[in-house]
Structures are given as structure tokens and as C-alpha cells.
Amino acid sequence: MSGPLGHILIVEDDRQLSGQLGQLLEHAGYGVQCCGDGSAGLELALREQHDLLLLDVKLPGLNGFSLLKRLRQHSRMPVIMVTASNAEEERIRGLRHGADDYLAKPYSLEELQLRIDAVLRRVRPVGARQPEPEQLAVGSLRLDRAQQWAEAGGMRLDLTPLQFRLLWQLVAQRGEVLSKPYLYRVVLDREFSRYDRSLDMHISRIRRRLIDAGLGDVLQTQHGRGYLFA
């Protein structure tokens, strides 16, 4: 069984969480297989074809680090590790063992899906990827990625290159709430810190430019979740 977007193996011993994740990903168009034991999960990962492994650290039978280390002896299947909240040592250890990305608990289901999509885009052959657009348009707002300019109503918006990339990401995923950790990693190319206010500052300036151009409050803050381009 394989979904049109790929097949995900979830190795997670929390059955309720595993079931919720499986339903989310199946609804998004993925095929999903779940396993609650590390040793059995390794066997499945080596025996069957999957496009990505979502791997919890704390597992019965074989912990996530040991599973990943053994898997990497035979397979380059993409792996996203799920670590404890603020457990920097776990994240570093997972990346050193060959993880492609990680998520810290608790995480939003929206961020999980975005991380999975991002990892699969990176690892799939170029010919298998959907071509990314060079321009985006929403109403009177137009963005050109190659030349890195944005305009609304024929007027260019005064944006820095980083602010343009932020706006592009938000418009490209219009209607989705993008979390701060996701935007830090994808756009700012660094890890999120609750004491770092630079993202908020850039978002505020982009919002002001959009309002001045007559677009209204299309860039919205979803408190406790992230930002949304409506």
C-alpha cells in the first residue's frame, strides 16, 4: 500500500500519538505503516520500501539512536527523529548518527507535515520533483523569486532579501500556519530561540509594507502557533 506522495514508516511506542499521526498523514495523501517497537521497526525499515522514517528516540526493544545507527549501515532512507523538548544533546546525537531532520516534542501536526515535505523534496531526484514556480501572485501582490522583488498595485515593496524570502514562504503556503521554528530553520537558516526576536521584527516590517501598499492585514499572527498569509 502506497500513497501518491510516498510511504511513511512511523516508529513510535505511544499508540494514541502514532494513530493520530497516521490519520493526519493518510489524510494528506501518504501511505502509512506504524510500529511501536524499535527492533521490529528496524526489521520493517530494512525489509520493506518506505520513503521516510519518522523515528522516536525512546522505544522498547531498541532505542531510536541504535535503530538509526544500524539502519545507516544498509540504507540511506530519510529519517526525521522525534526528541524530547529542549534536548539539544539528543538532537546533536541524532544528526551525527545520520538523521536528516528532527522534531522536538511537543510539535504541531502542521509543522510535522511541512518537515516531511521539505525532507522529501531534498532527497528525491530532481526529475521527480514538482517544478517550483518562479513567480507568485495573490490579488494585486506579485513576487518574482529570480529577481527577488515584490510589488502590490504596481508599486515595489521595500524588502530586504531575507524579508522577501519570508514573504515568499508565507505566500507559497498561503492559508497554512507556519510555526516560528519552521521559519527559523527554512528561511533564517538557524535554530529557533524564544529570546531571539529577529523573526518578529522582520514579520512586523513586512506587514507594514503590505498594509502601506493597500493589502490590509493579510499577514496574520496566530498566537502560540506562528504566522499565516490569509
Buried (B, 14 or more C-beta within 10 A) or exposed (E): EEBEBBBBBBBBBBEEBBBEBBEBBBEBEBBBBBBBBBBBBBEBBEEEEBBBBBBBBBBEBBBBBBBBBBBBEEBEBBBBBBBEEEBEEBBEBBEEBBBBBBBBBEBBEBBBBBBBBBBBEEBBEEEEEEEEEEEBEBEEBBBBBEEBEBBBEEEEBEBEEBBBBBBBBBBBBEEBBBBBBBBBBBBBEEEBEEEBEEBEEBBEBBBEBBEEBEBEEBBBBEEEBBBBBE
